[in-house]
Amino acid sequence: MKVAPPGSASIHALNAHAGDLFTDRNSEARVFDAALATFRSLLDDEGDAGTARRNALVFYGVGGVGKSTLSARLQSWAAGELEGSDHWGAPPKTHIDAAVRIDLHRSAGQVDMMSALIALRDNVSRIRRKWPVFDLAFAAYWSAIRPGQSLPTFDGRDELNSAVSDTISDLLGDIGSVVSIAGAGTGAGLGIRAVNKLIGEIRRRRDLRLALRAFDGFESFLLRCAQPGPADDDLMLATEIAGTLSWEIAQIQPSPLVVVFLDTTERLHMDPRRAAEGYVNSLVHQMPNVLFVMTGRNKMKWHDETRTELPYRGIWTWPGLNPSAQEEPRQHRVGDLSPSDARSLILRARAQSDLPISDEVVAQLVTASRGLPQYIELARQVAISIKGAGNGRVVKKADVTGSLGTLVQRVLDDIPLDEQRAVRASALFRTCDVALIAAAADVDRGAAERAVLRPMIERHAGERFPYRMHDAIRDAIRHADYAVENGWSESDWERAATRAAAEAQHIHDDAKRQESHREVLDAIAIAISLACDQDIILGKATNTSYEDWLSQAIVYGPSVQGLLARIPTSSSTEYGRRVLEFVSGKSIQIPMRDRLILLRTVFDSNHPLRLPAGRHLGYALKLTHRWEEALAVFDELVAIDPSDVNSRQRPLLLSTARRFADAQVSAGGTDAMESVRRTTEYAHGLPNRYFIEVEVKLAKYRKLGRHRELLEELGDLLVRQAFFDRPSPGPHDIDAFMEQAELSGHVYGMRCAMLAKCLSRQGTKSDLIETRTQLDVLDRQAGGMDSIGFRYAFAEICDSLISGERQRLRDVRTEIEKLDFRTRSWIPLECFMEVAGFPLTPTPTQWLQPEVAVRTRWRDFLNRYLIRHGSAPLD
């Protein structure tokens, strides 16, 4: 099969789980076998892949029928990992060269495309070590969205870093005298530094063609891969990068057969916008020579032409997903187990655990289970409990028949009450740890430790919150009748969730003290999820301006943006809905118009986040220079709540708008005067007050746990230290801060770290070009208007002056002049441009000192900076 390049027009338990006893599912095994054979013949066809995609094999069915176990077992069967006595027999005749697993169990409507790319690359390394086209594209993309981080490793193996370094070394060596990776460094970061050098070289020489077996236009595609930023990872581009791997696989003859097992696709439907499903849709489409085996509760309706949210849709695009399709691969309903399969599963469980179940009861259980594997698993747990009682009792029909909820209750009845409470409490969470379970259940930690060993709770090692429960069992427990013995009413669930939220608060507070920004966000996300599922009572905030700790934590947290991938996309409670609206209203991935509507909606409600939403509505209007509208919002805030935090917004906004005299008048009698005085003096070229007061400000933010503002202030300090040399930060300082900002999703901090790196001239010329490019992208995204940002302009002006490239200064002036208004932050840059001979159109400013004095001060600071970096001062 010939594949077009991307972008072209054509393209741990007490006893074994029932899953370990999985019954034959012979029909599904035969379907898989047939699909492999058919797909092998498609691969061997020398024609083009065309526009139709026949690479999706779908198994769908209601929860609890064993789809996830089927998916895992198919993969094990294909790999020859099942025992020789297994009823499926020998592995499929069609050989699979590489198998990849993408598990969506933890998804709440999102898809982690980066993890998918890593899984793909890890597993195809079994075919060959190097995939140069994909490796370069992936490395460029990784460097762009995770600047400063080394390339990922595979189970400790550093092969991707080595492969990228080797490939680029060969390429740059072929370029010859122009550039090499000498001086790029060694170790884990070499691959990233090397790819940044290569990207910089391609940017300088747009006619450059790499000595690489790649598709036409690969150099331009590589530049696209370097364009996203940490706050906009462009997941659709990630699917195209997967397409480069598909293209490379197709160059091998005979073509290797790669199978991707994609489980729990119903999670994609948790996002009402279906954005994640669109990314998966594109991923499958971009890789026509890779077979995707998808399992979930729902049919994949990609054949529906009306699904306009999908980039690739229609019967002609997905003929195998058409309900009338007969040829494999296609869609198959995973129904209940056949009576013979159910009987085989029960008999195997009886033999393995020596359960006291007669043949008669086995037959009755086959009928009662209606072929539902999760039902049989719960019945097995009841039988194990009866055997464990040790009184010689045998299992009776009444013990193992009834509804799924009834069986859940019987399993719970046979375990100690404290463990029973812990198992119930675990149903509150999608993922959790022992401390959360113990708190929610109001039991000792030991009871929770024992409960997570029960087969109803699954453990996934290596995760911060490693425990989860199958959705069918979770739903059965969560919606069980409160009238049963020890059953929980809705108020019981709410009290348990309230206790869980209190534990999440403890996790949050501990993480704050340790300045573990990632765990702070995890704890906030847990509390938000609890609040979205049921009404809860939240603890008080430490700041009287907030009604509860969660509202305060969301606002004071490291990054509202960082919460997006951690929280649900919908809520069954009013409280949760408003939280989700607030978080979305702060997302730079959502159009500014929609963000304003969302924040206005929360501001107009009676939610605990209404006042923060009002402030952030004003901030958003400020970003778009809608000064009078922003002032009106801040005045509205003060009328509702004339607190210090609200009263200071008007003078701070006036200062940002360069109305310094008005700001001082407005700040009179408020705690904003100190800030207005400090920012005004700085804008006038008098930075001493800032450097005198900044440490006190940082200590205040640390004490109050205001992590978002702390990171903002640390970022500004890093930039000013780099420019004024007070003192200039070292590489470790900048890298460490960038890591903090990235882990928190703190876009402001990332931009500051990039600017500080540029101003301190840390890195090679190619490194600095790449950093400025990333900064430009991030500045434009954060501003919401796709216009030049002052941080990028700052970096570009200083570098142009040092290198003597006056054309770049002209280009910067052209971009700056497109702005409808330049805020206070632009004043130093206006002075720089004037002394460099590129004056800008004046912006209305209420100067408190002679403008000429301001410009002289900033000229002197610039000259000191230039001299420090080996350049002549400007007159």
N, C-alpha and C positions, 0 to 999 in steps of 0.2 A: 504494500500500500504506500502510495506517495502522499506525503503530508505537506500541505502548504505552510509556510512560516506564519507566525502570529501576526495579526494585523492585516493580512492579505484579504482580499474581497471574498475568497472561498472558505474562509475558516472559523481472706484467711479464715477458716470456719471450723466449728466443732466437728462437723461431719461433712461429707461431700455434698455439693449442691446438686440439684437436679440437672443443671447444665452439664455436670461431669458425667451424668448418666444418660445423656441425650439419646433419644430414640432415633430410629433409622431416618425418618424423613426421606425415604428413598425417592419419592417423586421429585423433591427439590434437588436432591443429589444428581438425579438423572438429568434434570433441567440444566443444572450447572455444567454437567459433563457435555451435554449437547451444545450449550452456548459456547463453551470453550472450543469445541471442534469447529463450529460455524465461524467463530471469530478468527480462528487460525487460518481458515481458508480465505477470509477477507484480507488478512495481513499478507498472505502469499500472492494476492492479486496484484499485478504490477500497475494497475490503473491508479488514477488519482482518487483521493478520498472523496472528493466532491463536496456537495453541500449537505447531503443527508448524513445523519449520524446513526450508526447501528452499534453503538458501544455501551448501551445501558441495559443491564439486566436488573430488574426490580422485583423484590419480594415485599409484599405489603400485607398488612392484616392488623386486627385489633390488638391492643396491648395484652401481653401475657401469653401469646401463642408461641413464643420462642424464637422470634426473629433475630434477636441479638446473638443468641446461642447458635442459631443456624449459621449466621454470618461467620462467627468464630470457627465453627466446626468445618464449614466449607474451606476456609483458609487452611486449617490444620490438615484436612483430607488432601487438599491439593499439594501440600508440602510433604506428604508422606509421614505425618506425625501421629496418625492414629494407630492403635495397636493392630497387629496382624489379624486378630480374631474379630475385629470390628465388622459389623454387618454391612458397612458400605464397601468393604473389600479394598482392593488395591486402589491407589490414587488414580485420578483421571488419566486417560491415555495421552491427552494433550498436555504437553509439558508447559509449566508456567516458569518463566525465567526470573520474575521478581513479583512479589506480592506486597502491597502497601495497605495499611489500615488507617482510616481517618474516623475517629470516634467523636460523635457530637453529643454525647451524654451530658456534658457540662454546659452545653449551649443553652442560652435563654433567648434564642432568636438570632444570635450572631454566628459567624464562622471565622475561625482563626486560619486565614489563608497562609500566613507565614509558617505555622506549624505544618500545614498541608504540604507546602513546598519543601520543607525540611524532611518530612516523611518520604516524599517522592525521591528526593536526592539520596537520602540514606539507603533506601532499598535498591535503587538501580545501580548502586555501587557494586552489587553482586554480579552485574553484567560486565561492567568495566569500571576502572578507577576514575577516569577523567571524562567529564562531559563539558568540554570547553565553552561551547556556546551558552548553555544553561548556566554554567558556573560563573561566567563573566556577568551575565545579565542578573543573576541572583545576587552576586557580590555587590554590584552597583546599586541594586535596589535595597539590599540590607544596609549598606553604608549610608544611603540617603535617609531611610526612615529610622535607623538606629545609629546615628552618628557617634563615633567614639567606641563602639562595641566591636569586639573581635567576631569573626565568623563563627557560626555555631559548630559544635563538635557532635559526633555521632557515638554515643556510648563511650565518651572519652577519646575517641579517635579524631585526630586533627586533620583528616584527609582532605576536607574541603579547602581549608586554609592552604595546605600544601599544593593541592591541584591548581587553585587559583594563582598562587605565587609562581608555580612552575610555568603555567600557561602564559602569564603576563611577562615573565622573564624572557621567554622565547620570543614573544611578540615584540617587546621593546628592544630586544637584541637585534631583531630583524630590522626594526626602524633604524638602528645603528647609532650614529653619533648624536641624534636628536635628543634622546633621553634614555635613561636606564633606571633600574630600581636600586642601583647602588645608593646607599644612604637611606633607603626606605626603612631599614631596621630588620630585625629578625623576630622570630617567635610568633605568638598567636595573632598579633596584629599585622603581620607582614602582608597577608592577603588583602586586607582592607587598604593599607597604605599603597600597595601596588595598584589596585584597581582605581584608586583616586588619581594616581599618576597617569594611568592610561586614559581615564575620562578627561583629565586636563589636557592631555596631548591631542585627543580627538577634537576637543573644543577649539584648540588653537589651529588645528589643521583640518578643516572640514572636508578636504579632499582626501584625507588619509584613508587608506584601505588596509585593513589588518590581514596579515598572512595567516588566515584562519579559514578552515573549511566551514563557512557559514553562508546564510542566505543573503541575497542582495539587500542592501539597506540595513545590515546588522549594526553598523556603526551608529546610524541615526537611532535605531531601536535602543542601543546601549545608552545613548544620551537620555532617552526618555526614561529609562530605568533609574537614572540618577536624579530625576526631577522631583519625585514626591518628597514629603517632609515628615517629621515625627508625628505631626498632628493630622496629616492627611496621607494615609498609606496607600491610597489608590488601589483598592483590592481588585478592580477590574484589570489593571495593569498586571497584578500578580498572576491572574489567570493566563494572561498572554505569556508571561515568563514560563509558566508551566508548559505552554505551547511550544516554547523553544526546546524543551526536553523531548516533547513528542516528535518534533522535527528531527532532532538528533537520533532518536531511537529508530526512526524510519530510514535513516541512512545506512543502517546495518542490515546486511542480507545474509541469511534470512532474518527477517525482522523479529526481535525478541518479543515475547508475549508478556505484557505487564498487566496485572490485575489490581485494581484499587477496590478495597472493601470499605464502603461508606455506610456507617451504621447510625440508626435513630434519626433518619431524615425528617421525622415529624417535628423535631426541634426547630427546624427552619421556619415552621409556620407560626412560631411564637411571636415573630415580628410581623405586625399587621401590614407593614410596607413590603414584606417579602424581599427585602434587599439582599439578605444572605442567600436566599434561594437563587436569586439572580446571579450571584457570584459562583455558586456551585453549578448552575446551568452553564455559565460561560466556561468554567473549568472543564466540564465534561465535553463541551463542544470543541474546546481548543485542543483536545487530545483524542482525536478520532481513532488512533491506533492503540489506545489503552482501554481495556474493558473495565467498566465501573459496575460493581455488584452492590446495589443499594438496597438497604432494608429499612423499613419504617412503617408507620401506621397507615399512611395514605398513599394512594396512587400518585405517581408523578404525572401531572397534567400538563406537561410541556408541549404536548401535541395541540393544545388549545390555542388557536390563533388569537383569541381575545385576551390572553395573558400578557398584556402590554408591558407589565413590569419586568418581564423576562427578555433578555437581549436576544435569545434564540428560541423560537417557538414555531409551532405549526406541524401539521402531519408530514409535510414534505421534508422538514428538518429532522423530525423524530418519528420515522415510520414505525419503529418497534414499540413506541409508547402508545400508539393508536390502540384502543381497546379491541379492535377487530384483527390486530396483527396475529399471524400464525407462526412466523419464522422466529427462531431464536437469534439473538437475545431479545426478550420482550418482558412484559409485566406479568407477574404471577401472584395470585392471592395465596398467602400462607394461612390456610384454614386451621381448624382444630386438628389435633392428631387423629389419625384413623383409629378405630377400635383396636386393631392389631398392634399399631405403633404404641398406643397408650398402654396396652397390656404388657408389651415388651419392656417399656420403661418401668412400669411398676414392679414387674418380676425381677428386673435387674437391681432395682433399689432394695427389694426384699432380700435378694441373695447377698448383696454387698454388705448390708447392715444387719443381716440375720433378724429381720423384723417378724414379729408374731402375727402375720396376716395370712388367713386361709385363702385358698383358691376362690372360695365363694365370695369373700369380701373383696378380693382382687377384681372379680367380675363386676361387683356392685360399684366399686370405685371407678372402673373403666366407664361405666354408664354415667355416674354422677359427675365425673370430671368434664364430660362433653369435649374431651380431647385438649383441654387447656393445660399446658405444661406447668404454669404457675400454680394451678389448683393441685396438681399431683405433687408438686414440691411441698406445698403446705400440708397436704395429707401425710406425706412422708415425715414431716416434722412432728405431727401428732403421733404417728406410730413410734417414732424414736422416743418421744416423751413417755408413752405408755410402757415401752420396753424398759426405759430407764427407771421407772417406778419400782421395778424389782419384785413385784408381788405375784408374778406368774400370769398376769392378766394378758389376754389376747385382744387384738384390735377387732372391734365390732363395726358393723355397717354404720351405725349412728355416729361413730367417732370420726369417720372420714367422708361423710357426705353432707350436703347442704350447699349454701352459697359460698362464694369466695370469701366474703366478709365473715361468714360463720366459721370457716376454717381458720381464718386469721385469728378470730377470737379463741378458738380451741388451742391454737399454738400458744397464744398469750396466756391462756388459763393454765397451761402446763409449765410455765416458768415462774420463778419467784416474782412477787409483786413489784419489788424495786426494779428488777430487770424488765418486767412488763411495762412499767412506766417509761423506762429508758427507750425501749423499742418504739412505743407510741410517740415519744417526743422526737425521735429521729425522723419521723414522717413529716415534721415541720420544715425540713431542710432539703434542698436539692443536693447540697454537699455540706459536710460538717466535720467537726472533730469531737473527741470525747468530752472536752470541757463544755462545749455547747449543749451536748446531749444531757449531761449531768445537771446543768443549770436549768434547762427547759423542763426536765422531768422532776426536778427537785429531789434528787437522790445522790447518794455518795458516788464519788468518781469510780470506785470499784465496781459498782453495779453497772455503770455505763461501760466500763472496760469489758465486763462479761457480756453485756448486751451486744456489743459490736462483733463478738465472735459468733453470734447466731447467724445461721445461713440467710436469714431475711435481709441482713445488712451486708453490702459488698464493700470490700476494701480495695482501694487503688493506691498502691505504695508510691511514695515520692511526692505526693501532693500535700499542700499545707492543710487542706481540709479533705481527708482521704476517704471518708465514708459516705455512702449513698445507698438508696433503696430503689428497687425496681418500681417503676411508675405504677404498675398494676397493684402491687402490694401497698405502696405508699397511699394510693387513692383509697384502697379498701380500708386501711387503718384510719386514714384521715376522715373518712365519711361513714365509719361504723356507727351503729345505733348506740346512743348513749345509755339506752335502757339495759344493755347487757351488763353483767357483773364487771365492775371496775371500768366501765365505759366512760368516755369523756364527752361532756356536752360541749356546745360551741363556746360557752364561757370558759370551760376548762382549757380548751385549745387556746383561747385568747390569753388566759393567764400563763399558760406554758410559753406561748410566744413572747409574752411580756418578760418572763424570766430569761428567755433566750436573748432578747434584745438587751437586757441588762448585762448579760455576759458579753455580748458583742461590744457594749460600751466599755467593759473592763479591758477587753482585747484592744480596743481603740485607744484607751488611755495609756495602757502599757506601751503600745507601739509609739504613741506620741512622745512619751518620756525617752524612748530609745531612738527617736527620730527615724523610725522605720516607716518611711512614707508608703511603701507598697502595702504593708500590713494595716496601716491606718485606712487605706482605701478598701482593703478586703473586709475589715470590720464594719465600715459604713455600709458597704454593699450588702452584707448579711442582714443588717438591721433594715435596710430598705426593702429587701426581698420579703422579710417577715411582715413588714408593714403593708406590702402589696397583697399579701395572701389573706390576712385577717386583721381585724381591729386590735390594736395593742395600746398599752399605756407606756409612754416613754419617760425616762427619768428627766429630772430638771437639768437645765443648762447651767453652766458656771457663770455665764454672762446674762444679766437680767434683760438684755435686749432680745433674747431668744426664749421661746416658749418651751422647748425641749432640747435635750442633748443632741439628738440626731440632726435637727435643723442647724444647730450651731456647728456640728461636725461637718456637715455638707459645705457650709460656707467657709469655715476655717480650714477645711481639709486641704491637702496638698494641691488638689486639682479637681474641679468639677468634671473637666474633660476626661480625667483618668477613671471616672466612675462608669463611663458609658459602656465599656465592654464587660462590666461586672454585674450589671443590674438587669432585671427583666425589662421587656418592652411594653408590658401592659400590666394593669393592676385591677383587682376586684374591689379595692377600697378607695374612697375619696382621698384619703390622706396620701396613699401611694400614688394615685394618678397625678396629684399636684407635684409631688416630688419628681416624678418622671418628666413632667412638663418643665419644671425648673431646670433639671439637668440638661434636657434637650435644648432649652433656651440659651444655655451657655455653650453649646457645642458649635465649634467653628465649621463643622461638617454640614450644618444645616443653613440654608439661605438666611441672610439677615432679616428679610421680611418676616419669615416664619418664626425666627427667634424672638422678634419684637412682639408678635402675637402671643406666643407661649408665655413670655414673661409678663405681659399685660394681663393675661388670663389669671395667672397665679396672684399677681398684685391685686386684682379685683376680687379675689376670694377671701375667705376667712381662715386660710391655712397658716400654720406657724411660719411658713416661708414667705408670706405675702410681703412683709417689709423688705427682706433681702431681695425678693423678686423686683420690688420697686427700685431699689438701688441699682440692681444689675440692669434693669430696663434703662435707667438713666445712663449707666456706663455704655450700654450698647448704642444709645443715641449719640453719646459723646464720640464714640468711635467713628460714626458717620458724619461728625461735625454738625449735627442738628442741635445746635446749642440752645436755642430757645425752647425747643420741645424737651430737652433734657432738664433745663432749669425748671420748667413747669412740673415735670415729674418729681424733682427733688422738693419743690415747694409743696406739692401734694403730699409727699412723705412727711414733711415737717408738720403739716396740718393734722395728720393722723397721729403722729408720734414725734414730738419735738425733742427727741433724745439727742445726745451729743453726736452719735454716729450719723444721724440723719441731718442734723443742723450743719454739719461740716461739709456736706456734699456741694452746696451752692458755692461757697468760696473756693473750694478745691477745683470745681469746674471752671470758674472764672479765671483762676490762675492758669489752668491748662489752655484756655482760650486766649491767653496773653493779655487779659484785662486785669493787670496787676493792681492798679489803683482800686478798681471795683472789688477785687478779691480781698484787699486789706480792709476795706470798709465793711464788707460782708462778714469777714472773719472776726470782727470786733466782738468781744464778749463770748467767744466760743473757743473750744480747744483746738480749732483749726488754725489759729493764728500762728502757732509755732511752725506748723507744716507749711503754711503759706509764706511765712518769712524765709524759711529755709529754701524752698523751691524758687522763690523770687530772686533771692540773692544768687543762687546757683545759675539761674538763667542770665543774670546780669554779669556773669564771669567772676563771681565771688564764692568759691566752693568751700571755704574754710569751715563755715558753720556746719555744712553737711558732714564733713569728716569728723568734726568734734562731736556731733550728736548721733552719728549713725550707730555706734556701738550700744548706746543706751536704747535706741529704737530696736535693734536686733535682740537685746536682752529682754525687752518688753514682749516681743512677739514669741520668743522662746518660752517665757514664763506663762503666757496666756495660751500657749498651744496653737497660735494662729499660723499654721504651717504654710498656707498659701501666701500670705503677706510676707512671711519670713523668707520664703524662696524668692519672692519678687525683690525684696530689699537686698538679699545676698547677691542676686544677679546684677542689680544696679551697682552695688559696691565693687563687684569684680570688674565691671566695665570701667568704672572711674579709676580704680587702682591701676588698670592697664594703661589708661590714657595719661593720668597725672603722675604715674610712677610713685604711688603712695601706699605701700610699695607695689611694684608690678607683680602680679600673680605668676606662680610657676606653672609648668604643664600639669603637675599633679593636682594643683588647686582647681584648675579649670576642668580637667577630666573628672575629678571627684564630684564637682558641682553638676556637671553635665549628667553624670550617672544618676544623681539624686533627682534632677529634673525629669529625666527620661522615665525613671521608675514610677514617678508620680504623674506622668502625662502633663507636666507643667510647661506649657508652651512658652510662656513669658520667660521662664528660667532658661529654656533651651536657647532661645534667641539671644539672651544675654551671654550665655556661655560661648556661643559662636562668635559674637562680636568681640568678646574679651580675647578669644583665641586669635582673631584677626588683628586686633590692635596690639597685642603683645608679640605678634609676628612669630608665633610658635608653629613650626612645621615647614615643610618645603613649599616652594612656589606653587606646585601642583596641589598640595594639601590646602593651601590658603584659597586658591581659586575654587576648589570644591566646597570649602566651608562657606565662602561668600555666596556661592550659587544656592546652597541649601538655605542659607539665611534669607536670601531674596524670596525664595519660594515660601518659607514659613512666615515672613513678614507680610506678604501679600495675602496669605490665607487668614492670618490672625486679624488683619485690618478689615476684612470683609468687603473690600472694594477693589481688590486686584490692582492696587496701586503701590508704588514704591514706598517702603517703610524707612523710617529715619535710621534704624540700626544698620540695615544694609547700606544705606547711603553713607553713613558714618564710615563703615569699613571700606567702601569703594573709594570714597574721597581720599582717605588717608593712604590707602595703597597706591592710588593713582599719583598722588603727590610724591611718594617715596620713589616710585618707579619712573616718574617723569612722563607718564602717558596722558597727555593733555586731551586727546580725543575721548578718552574715558570720562574725563571731567565734563566735556561737552555733552556726552551721552547722559551722564547723571543729571546735569542741569535740565536737559530736555524732559527727562522723566519727572523731576521735581516740579517743573513748571506746570505739569498736568494736574497737580493737586489743587483742589478747590480752596484749601486752607492748610496752613502749616501751624501746628501747635507749638507750645512752649519748647518742647524737646528739640525742635528744629533750629532754634536760635544759634547754638554754637556752629552748626553746619552752614548756616547762612553767612556767618562771619568767615568761615574757612573758604567758602566759594568766592566771597568778595576779594579776599586777599590773594587768592589764586588767579584772579582775573576773570571770574565767571559769576558776576553778581546776579542775584535773583530778584524777581519782582517783589517789592516790599509787601509784607503782611501787616495789617493794622495791629499796632501794639501800644499799650499804655506803658511807656518807659518811665521808670521811677528815677533813673539816672540818665545822664546824656548818652545818647546812642553811640556816639563816637567812642566814649570811654568803654562801653560794653564791647565794642568790636575790637578795640585795642587789647583788652584783656584776653579775649579768646584768640587773637592773633598771636600773642606772646605764648599762650599755652600750646598752641599748635606748633610754633617754632621750636619750643623745647622738646616736644614730642618728635619732630622731624630730626632734630640734631641727635637725639638719643638713638635713632635708628639709621644714622649715617647719611642723612640728607641735609642739604643746605637750607637755611631758614628763608622764609619769604619776606619780602619788604612790606 
